[in-house]
Amino acid sequence: MDVKEKHKWYNVRWFKRMAPVYDYIEFLVSSLRKKVANKIKDKNSKILDLACGTGNQSIAFAKRGFSVVGIDLSPDMLRYANKKIKSSYKLKFIYGDATKIDYKNSTFDASSISFGLHDMPEEIGLMILKEMIRTTKKNGQIIIVDYHKPRNKMIAWIGFRIAKLWESKYYDHFMNVGLERYLKAVNLKPLNKETHLLGNMQIVECKNIK
Ligand SMILES: C[S@@+](CC[C@H](N)C(=O)[O-])C[C@H]1O[C@@H](n2cnc3c(N)ncnc32)[C@H](O)[C@@H]1O
C-alpha cells in the first residue's frame, strides 16, 4: 500500500468513529467559520473547501451566498454535511481524495482547508496544498485554518493536552513542525496570519502567486 492508500484506509475508519460526535466541539470554532467566510470579498466567488468534513466551513461560505464545492475522503463525515444543505445554498459536497481532484486549473476564485492538515501525513497535506494552488485562480485567496502553538508555554501545554483527547495520530507531527514548514514547501507566502483562542488556532491567508 502506498501512502495515499494507507491514509485512506486509516481516514475512513477514524472518521467513521468521529463523525457522530464531531460537531459536539463546533462551539469552540464556530466564530472562526464566520471570520474565514468574511475574508472573501467578491460575492460572486466560487470557493473550494477541501477536507470539508461535516461541512461547517462550507456552510459558512454558502450562507454568505458564495458558490461552494466541498470535498472529503470520509463518507461518514459527508453524510452529516449533506444533512445541512438548504435549497437556497449554492453548495455541493463531493466524496473524493483532495490530493487529486477532478477540476481544471484555475477553476476557483478562492480555496480553503480548515482543520485538515493536522489530520493527515505531511506528504498528503503537501499534495492537497498543491491541488489548491493548481485549481485556484492566480492572485486568488488560499485560506488555511488549523491548530497553532501559542508562545506561552503553559497555555501551549494545556491546549496540546486538551486537543490530544480527540485528535488523530498525525496531530503530534503537525504541532511539532508547524504550518510554516508546509507553506514553505509549496512556496505559499502568508499575506496575513491571525491567531485565536489564546493562540491555539490560526487563520492564515495566502495569495496564489502560482
Ligand atoms: C478534522 S476534519 C476537518 C473537517 C472540516 N474541514 C472542519 O473544519 O471541521 C478533517 C477532515 O479531513 C478529511 N481528509 C483527510 N484526508 C483527506 C484527503 N486526502 N482528501 C479529502 N479529505 C481528507 C477527513 O475525512 C476529515 O473529514
The ligand as an SDF file (V2000), in Angstrom:
LIG
                    3D

 27 29  0  0  0  0  0  0  0  0999 V2000
  -10.7830   17.2880   11.4180 C   0  0  0  0  0  0  0  0  0  0  0  0
  -11.7070   17.0550    9.9640 S   0  0  0  0  0  0  0  0  0  0  0  0
  -11.9610   18.7490    9.4490 C   0  0  0  0  0  0  0  0  0  0  0  0
  -13.2920   18.9370    8.8310 C   0  0  0  0  0  0  0  0  0  0  0  0
  -13.6850   20.3540    8.4650 C   0  0  0  0  0  0  0  0  0  0  0  0
  -12.8290   20.9400    7.4630 N   0  0  0  0  0  0  0  0  0  0  0  0
  -13.7660   21.2630    9.6430 C   0  0  0  0  0  0  0  0  0  0  0  0
  -13.1750   22.3390    9.6210 O   0  0  0  0  0  0  0  0  0  0  0  0
  -14.4570   20.9140   10.6160 O   0  0  0  0  0  0  0  0  0  0  0  0
  -10.5010   16.5070    8.8060 C   0  0  0  0  0  0  0  0  0  0  0  0
  -11.1370   16.0190    7.5280 C   0  0  0  0  0  0  0  0  0  0  0  0
  -10.1140   15.8030    6.5570 O   0  0  0  0  0  0  0  0  0  0  0  0
  -10.5920   14.7810    5.7090 C   0  0  0  0  0  0  0  0  0  0  0  0
   -9.4910   14.2620    4.8840 N   0  0  0  0  0  0  0  0  0  0  0  0
   -8.3690   13.6660    5.2970 C   0  0  0  0  0  0  0  0  0  0  0  0
   -7.6020   13.3390    4.2410 N   0  0  0  0  0  0  0  0  0  0  0  0
   -8.2620   13.7400    3.1330 C   0  0  0  0  0  0  0  0  0  0  0  0
   -7.9960   13.6640    1.7500 C   0  0  0  0  0  0  0  0  0  0  0  0
   -6.8760   13.1000    1.2590 N   0  0  0  0  0  0  0  0  0  0  0  0
   -8.9130   14.1780    0.8920 N   0  0  0  0  0  0  0  0  0  0  0  0
  -10.0490   14.7500    1.3460 C   0  0  0  0  0  0  0  0  0  0  0  0
  -10.3600   14.8420    2.6560 N   0  0  0  0  0  0  0  0  0  0  0  0
   -9.4750   14.3450    3.5370 C   0  0  0  0  0  0  0  0  0  0  0  0
  -11.1780   13.7760    6.6720 C   0  0  0  0  0  0  0  0  0  0  0  0
  -12.0230   12.8450    6.0270 O   0  0  0  0  0  0  0  0  0  0  0  0
  -11.8900   14.7000    7.6590 C   0  0  0  0  0  0  0  0  0  0  0  0
  -13.2440   14.8690    7.3100 O   0  0  0  0  0  0  0  0  0  0  0  0
  1  2  1  0
  2  3  1  0
  2 10  1  0
  3  4  1  0
  4  5  1  0
  5  6  1  0
  5  7  1  0
  7  8  2  0
  7  9  1  0
 10 11  1  0
 11 12  1  0
 11 26  1  0
 12 13  1  0
 13 14  1  0
 13 24  1  0
 14 15  1  0
 14 23  1  0
 15 16  2  0
 16 17  1  0
 17 18  1  0
 17 23  2  0
 18 19  1  0
 18 20  2  0
 20 21  1  0
 21 22  2  0
 22 23  1  0
 24 25  1  0
 24 26  1  0
 26 27  1  0
M  CHG  2   2   1   9  -1
M  END
$$$$
